[in-house]
Amino acid sequence: MTKLLTGVAVGALLAAGGLYTYHNMHESRAHGGETMHDIHQDTAPATQADPAAPGTVEDAAQFLAETEAEIGDFGEFAAHTAWVYANFITEDTEYLVSRMSAEATELQVRQAGETARFSDTDLPLDMRRKMTMLTAGITLPTPSGSDYAQRLAELTTRMSSSYSTGTIEIDDTPVTLDTLEVMMGTERDPEFLAMMWNDWRAAINPAQMSQDYAEMVEIANAGARELGFSDLAEMWLSNYDMPADEMEAEVERLWGQVEPLYEQLHCYVRDGLNETYGEDVQATTGPIRADLLGNMWAQGWAPINDIVGIQSGDGPGYDLTQLLEDHDYTPVQMVETGERFYTSLGLDPLPETFWERSLITRPRDRDVVCHASAWNLDNEEDIRIKMCTHVNAEDFRTVHHELGHNFYQRAYRGQDMLFRTGAHDGFHEAIGDFVALSVTPDYLVQIGLLEEDEVPDESADLGLMMNLALDKIAFLPFAVMMDQWRWRVFRGEITPEDYNTAWWELREQYQGIMPPVERPADAFDPGAKYHIANNVPYLRYFLSYILQFQFQQAACDMAGWEGPLNRCTVYGNEEVGRRFNEMMEMGASQPWPDALEAFTGTREMDGSAIIAYFQPLMTRLEEENAGSSCGWE
């Protein structure tokens, strides 16, 4: 669902102002993100309609028509307010977005409460789906009453601003997070890495953020209970066309499919780090030290490919970052190249306003939210991206990802307002990542970045596959544990005094990593991650990684590709584009299995496409790890 940058997700309410953030490198970009998110003291208190006066089907139709019109009108205002805040972080814009957030929350809670009139009404499927979206689609609900919405907006705005404006001192110079992210991937001095890692977690004002987060959870849980859910965890998990407990079990099933590949990757990487840094820095057994993995959150390990990558044949054969630099690419040219991929599939070009209004590089004169994100401000043609783009391979792929959100937003604009979103939130993240999988040597040749004689033969694919696994397979357990931590917090299984301890217990359980330095009791390391500080549900990213490989396998089958799946690009294939667009045009108008089936022919999410894609690498890793003590228990 759509969400607001302050952290109060306004769900369906902001479908007309869709914002999607990326999860990976640029976290103040948060490289999200893809993914976008959330007052008025005099607003009348939100009240729930009397459930004793059930409504008819005709009443429901009128209610939904009025509600969707209200969503469209307020959503456009909210999106513009959030855009201004994200691009000009000042006390004044914080005030504006905080006030808007409270109004949005009150409106959303009121609309959700009014659906109670129709809980026992026999409604057509599409109308029932809309009612469910109005109740379960709020990321942070509040109890009835304007004071709660005001307080929640204050809390979430403060957490968001603490994250986005945080800096650390290096050589007496303030350094922002997007620069720190690059340095975490390039620096190799373990003491310096530990210093950056630790100082960033102190820069977010963790003591205050932890208190704010605990109060936010208390308010939002009360709001969820008022809407009929046991807690916020059940509410979040109710957005997937199945009962919440079944969805949680589905996540564990999917993780179980891919976990063996992760364990082999972890084992091989740990041995490589041990060889580089020695036993005193990284032991050959147990967890991996988080700051050595090339990423501020240890969620993607591709930056240390130079240490742990696999050399096969003649090696990778090319360096995409170097190719971009050699061809004098600019950030704008990277975005133009990404657009051409989508238009090569037969999709319409981006509107001129995209180029006039997007933020593609970090301004020099002001604080901005650098987290990579895609925006739809009017639910029609005013689509944009916001990135502090660097000319490198990571951001080249991020551009392809973010534009996927924009092309998806445009595709479903003909649907009813509540259906103008992804089939489920993982679809929105998977669209662009599926396209980014087509950034293959053949694609680079077609766009003139690589010469034919520079294309490595298939003997080099293990090296390329390893680099991709360091990005995508390393990410999978991180994506699972992020919301596992929050679900347990929302259920009261993790209390505020144990926030940080439980965070690291889950990180070790799922990822097999450990902090480089001892964590103090008042640390709030979860808040050093954009999606926690800004309250963006994270399950979407895990699901998107499952789906993108399913999409890739289906698209390459459609294209008649007969070679290795990792070599397939669908650039220029309009038949794939036609089927792809048919799925995107559905938005959320049908249950997600229908949308999945429209493109892939199957109704079940399945991690087997990941295993098929990486099977040659899995075999190689098992051979290399034969003499190692894998696992971290």
N, C-alpha and C positions, 0 to 999 in steps of 0.2 A: 504494500500500500504506500501511498504518498505520505511524506512527512515533512515537518518544518525544521529549518536549521537550528532553531532554538532548542529543539529536543522534544517539544510537545507535538507529536504526530497528529495531524488533523485528518488522516486517513482519507476516506471518501470525500470529505469536505473539501480537500485540496486536490481532488482529482483534476479539477480545472486548472490547477497550478502545479502540475506534477514536477517533483524534484527527485532525482535519483543520483545517488552518490557512489563513488567507486571505493573498493575495499582495500586497495593495496598500497603502493609506494607512497604517493603523496597524501599523507594522512592529514596534514593541516589543510592539504587537499583531503583527506581520508580517502585514498588511493588511494574512500570511502572510501567516488562516489561517488558511485555510483551512486544514492540513493537518495528527498528533501522534505523539510519538516517545520515546525510550528513557529484588549482586556479592558475590559472597560468596567470601572468600579460601579457605574450607574446602571449597568445592564441588569434587567430583571432576573432574579434567581431562576435557574433551570429547574423545571419540575417535571415529574413523570406523569403521563396521562393515566387516568383512572382505568385500571385493567378490568374493572367490573362493567365497563361499558364497551363491549367488543364492537369492532367495526366490521362493516361489510366489505366485500371485494371492491365495490364501487368507492367506498370511503378510502380503502387502501390505495386505489389507483389515484384518487385526488391527492391524498397525502404524499404519495411518492412523486407526483408531478410537481407539487409545490416545493417539496424538499429538494428535488434535483435542480429546480430553478434557483433556489436559495443557495445551494452548493456552488452552482456555476458563478453566480454573482459574487459571493463572498470569496470563492476560491481565487478569482482573478485579482481581487484586492489583496488577499493574503500573499499571493505569489509575488506581486510587485513589492510589497512591504518587505518580504523575506529577501528578495533580490537586492534591494537597497541596503539592508543590513549586512548581507554577506559581502557586499562590495565596498561598503563604507562603515567600518566598525567604529562607532563613536558612542558616547553616552546618549546622544539624541536618538540614534538609530536603534540602540538597545531599548530605549524607552518605547519607541514605536512598535518594534517587533514584540516586545513584552505585552503591550496593550492589545495588539492584534491577536496574540496567542491566546490570551484569556478570553477574548470574544469568540475566537474559533472554538476553543474548548467548550465554552458554555453552549454555543450553537450546536455543536456535535453531540454533547450530552443530552441536550433537550430533544434533538431529533431521535437519538437512540431511545430515550425514554418513551417517546410517543409511539414507538413501534409496539409497545406492550399491548395496545388496543387490539392488535392483529395477531397476537401469539396463537390464538385458537381458531383463527379464521382460515378456512380452506382456500389458500391462495394458489394461483398458477405458479409454476416453478420459477419463472423469471422474477416475479414479484417477491416470492419468498427469499430468493437469493439477495435481492436488494435489501430486504429487511435485515437479513443476517449481516450484510456488509455494513449497515448502519450501526449495528450493535458491536460486532466483533472487530470492526475496522478502525477503532480508535486506539492509538498506541498508548496514550496516557489519559484515561478518563478521570474525571473528578466527580465527587459526590455533588448532589444538588446544592446550589448556592454560589453566588458570584465570588465570595471571598476565597473559596478553594481554587477557583480558576486563576484568580489574581496571584495567589501565593504560588501555585504551580508554575505559572509563567515566570515569576521572579526567580524561582529556583533553577529552572531549566535555562533561562537566559544567562544567568550567572555562570552555570557550569559550561555552557557553550562558549561564552566569552573568555573564561579562564583558559580553556583549551586553545582557542584560536589565537589568543594574544600572547601565549607563553613563549618565552625565549630563555636561552641559557648564555652564560658568559664564557667565551673562549678567547684567551689573550686579550681580555678587557674589551671585547667586542660582542654585542648582543647577536646571537645567531638564532634564526627562526627555524621552525620544525621542518619545513620543506628542504632547507639546506642541511639540517641534521640528518634527514633521511638519506640524502645522497652520501654524506660522510660515513654513515653507518655501513654503507655498502662498499666504500672504497678504502677506509682506514683499516690497518691490520695490527696496530699496536693494542694488545689486550687491555692495558691499563687505560689508554685513552678511550677505547670503546666503552669500558665500564664507567668511566667518568661521564661521557655523553649520555649513556643509557640511564644512569642514576640521576643526573641533573635534570633531564627532561621530566622524569617522574616527580621531581620536587618543584618544577616550574609551573605546574597546574594548580597550585594551592591545594594539595591533597587533603589537608585537614578540613578545610571548608567544604570542598567538593564532597567528601565522604558524608559530612553532616547533611548537606543539601540532598544528596542521593537518598539517604535513609528517609528523610522527610518526604521526598518525592514519592518513594515507594509506598509509604503509608497512605498518602493522599490517593494515589492511583489505584491501590488495592481496594480502598473504600469505594472508589468510583466503579471498579469492576464488579464488586459485590452488588452494588445498587443496580447494575445492569443484568444481574442474574448469574454471574460467573463466581466461582469459588475464590478466584484470585486473578491477578493479571497474567499469570502464566497460562491458565486455562483460556483466557481471552485471546492471547497472542496465538495460541495453538489451534484456535477455532476458525482460522482463516483459510483452511485448506480442504474444504469440501469433505471433511471426515471428522469424527469425534476427536477431541484434543488428545486423549490417551492413545488412540490409534495413530495419530500423527507423530507423537513422540516416539512410539515404537517403530514407526516407519523410518524415522531418522536414524535410529540405532541399527535397523536392518541395513540401510544404505551404507552407513559407516562400516558395518561389519564386512560388506562386500569389498571395500577398498582398503581396509586397515592392514591386511598383509603386505600390500605394496608399500604403504607408509613405513611399516616396521623395517622392511629391507632398506629403504632409503635412509632412514634414521641411522641404522647400523653402519652403513657405508660412509655417510657424512661424518659421523662421530669418529670413525677411524681416520678419515682424512684430516679432521681438525686436530686430532691427537698427534698425527705425524707432523703437522705444521707448527703447533704451539707447544707440544710436549705434555707430559703427564701432569705437571703441576698446574697447567692452565685447563686442559681438557683431558679427563681420564678416558681410558678405553672402555670403561663400563659405566653404567648408570646414565643419568640425564645429560643432555648437552647444555652447555652454558649459553644462555639466550642471546647475549650480546655478540657472540662470535658468528651468528648466522646471517649477517648482512642486512638485517632489517630491524627497525626500532622495536617491533613487536614479535619478532621471530616467526612471522606468519608466511613469509616467502623468502626462500633462500637463494634465489638465482644470482644475487650479487657475489656470492662466494664460489661461483662456478669455476673461477680460476684456481681455487684451492681444491675443490672436491669433484670437479667435473670429470667425465669419462672421455678419454682420448681414444678415438677409434678411427681406423683408416687414416685419412689425412687430417683428422680433426674436424671441427665445425666448418672450416673452409671460409667463413666470413664472420665479421663482427658488425651487426646491424647498426649499432651506435656509430661506429666508424664510417659505415656506408652513408649514413645520414649526414655526418659531418663532411665527408669528402664531396658530397653533392650539394653542399651549402644549403641544406634544408633549414628553414625557419619554422618556428612553432605554427605559424599560419599555413605554411605549405604542408605540414604534417596533417592538419585538419582537412585541408583541401584533398589530400591523398585519401584520407579516410572516407570523405564524402564520395569520392569516385568509386570506391569499392561498392557502396550501396547502389549508386546509380548504374553501375555495370550489371547489377541484377535486375534492372528494369524499374527501379524505384525513382520517384521524382526527386530532382535536386532540392537542396535546402533553400529556403526563401532568402531573399536579400537581407531581410531584417536579422537573420541569424548572424551574418557577418558584421552587421552594424552594431549589434547589441551584446554579443558574447564577450566574455572576458577570457582571453587565451593566454596571457602572460601576467605575471605579478606586477602590479603598479609599483612605482618607486615612491609614491607620495602618501600612502595610506595603508592601514591594516585592512586585510581582506581575509575571508575564509578561503584558504587555498585548496581545501578539499575538492578534488575533481568531482564535478556534478553536472547533470543534464537537467534542463528546466523546460517546462511548458507553461507559459504564463497566462495564456488566454484560451487554451484548449482548442486552438485553431492553428494559426501559423506562427505565433510568437514563440518559437522554440530556440533554445540557446544552450551553450555549455559554459562552464566556468572552471578554468584550470590555471595553475601557475606552471605552464608547460615548459619542460626542458627538452632539448633536442637529444633524445636518447631512445634506445630500443623500448624501454619500459613505457615511456609516455607515448611512443608511436602506437603501441598496442592499446594503451589506455584511451587514446583518441578514438580508435575503432570501437572500443567498448562504449564510451559515452555517446557516440553518435547512434549506436544501436538503440539506446533509450529514446533519442529524438525521433528516429524513424518509426519506432514502435508507437510512440505517442501520436504521431501523425496518422499512422495506419488505422488506429481505432477511434479516431475522432468522430466517426459517424455513428458510434454506439450511443445509447442512453448515457446520461452523465455518470451514473454510478458504475457503469460498465467500462468507463474510459480508464482502464488500468490493465495490468498484466493478468493473465489467466490465474496465476498466483504470483507472489512477489519474486519467486525464483526465476520465473520466465523473463521478467524485465532485466534481471542481471545476466541471464544466459544468452540473450539475443546478441549483444555486442561481443561477448567472449567467444561465442561460436564463430562469429565473423573473424575475430582475431586469430582463431586456430588456422585460418586460411592464409595467415602471414607466413607463407612457406617460401622456400627458394624459388619455386616456379612463379609465385606471385611477385616476388621481388624482381625477377627477370621481366615480367610483363609490365611493371611500372617503371622500369629503367634504373633501378637501384643496384642491380646485380647483372653481371655479364654471363652469358651462357656458359662460357668456359670457367667461370668461377663457381658454378653450382657443384657442391660436393656430391660424390656418388653415394649410393645407399650405405656404403661401409661407414660413412660418417654419421649416420642417423642416430646411433646410440648416444653420441655426444650431444646432438641437438635435442634428443628426447630427454636426456638427463637434465639439461638446462631447463626444459619445460617442466619436468617433474619437480625440480627445486622450487619452482614457482607455484605450480598447481597442486601437486600431491602433498607437498609440505603444508599447504594451506588448509587442507581438509579437516584435520583434527582441531586446528585453531578455530575454524568456523563452527564446529560442533560445540566446543567447550564455552565459547562466548555466551551463547544463549542458555546452555546448561547452567552456567553460573547465575544468570539472571532469573531463570525459572526457579531455581532453588532459593534465591533471594526473595522473589515475589511470594513463594509459598511459606516463607518463614523458616526454611530449613537452614539458611545461612543468615545469621544476625549481624548487625552493623559491626560489632566488635571483632567479628571473624571474617569480614569482607575480604581482607587481603590474604589471610591464611588460606581460606577456602579457594581463592583465586589461584594460588600457586599449587594447591593440592590438585585442582582440576587440570592445570597446565601440565603438571608432571604426569597425571593419569593418562590424559589423551595425547599430549605432544611429546612427553619424555624430555622436557626442558626444565632448567632451574635458573634462578636469578644469579647474576655475577657477583652480587654483594648481598649481605644480609638485609632483609627488608624490615624496617622498623614497624612497630605495632600501629602507628598512626599513618602509615603509608596507604595510599589508595591507588594502587597500580592499575586497576580496571579503568579508572578515569583518565589514564594517560593514553587511552585508545579512543579515537573520535566517536565511534559508534556507541560507546558507553556514555561518554560525556554529553552526547547529543541524542541519546535514546533512539537509535536506529536499530530495529530488530536485525539480527545477523543470520538467522536461519536461511534467509533468502540466498545468501552467498554460497552456503553449502549446497543447497538445492540447485543453484545455478551451475555449479561445477559438475553435478551429476547430469543435468540437462544438456549442457553445451556439448558434451561428448556424444550424447544421444542424437542431438541435432546434427553434429558433424557426420556421424555414421550414416544417418538417414539421408543427408544431403549428398554425400559422396556416392551412396548407392543410386540415388536419383540421377546423378550426373554420369553414371556408368563408369565410375573410377575403379580401376582394377589393381592399382598399386598399393603400397602400404598406406594405412589411414593417415599417418602423420605427414605424408607427402601431398595429400589432397588439398587443392584449393578450388573453391567454387566461384572464384572471381570471373565475372563475365557470363555466368550461366543464368539466363533469364528464366528458364523453366524452374530451376531451384528457387529463383526469386519470386516467381508467381506463387508457388506453393507456400513459400515462406511468408509472403505477404497475406495470403489467405488466413494463415494461422494468426498473424499479428492483427488483422482486421477484426477478429473475433473479440479481442480484448478479454474482458471477464464476463461476457454475455452467456457463456456456457461453463459447466464445471471443467476444471483444468484437464481431466483425462480426455475430454472431447478435443480440446485444443492440441494436446500432445498427439493424439491420434491423427489429427488432420495433417500434421507434418511428418510424423515418424511412423505412423501405422500401428503404434502400440499405446496402450492406455496406462501403463505402469512406469514410474520412474525406476531406472535400473542402472546400477553402477558397473555393469558388465562391459559397457562400451569403453569405460576408462581402462579396465583391465586389458581389453583387446588392443586398445591404442598403445599401451605401455608394455605389452607382453614381452617384446624383445629386451627391454630394459629390465624387467622383473627377472628374467632368466639370467641376465648378466650379473645383476646385483646378488642373486642367490649364489652364483659361482664365486664372486668376490668375497662374500661374507661367510663362506664355508668354515673358515677357521676362527671367526670372531664370536664373541659372546653377545648375541643380539638381545634386544629388550633392555629395560631399564629398571625393573623391579629390584 
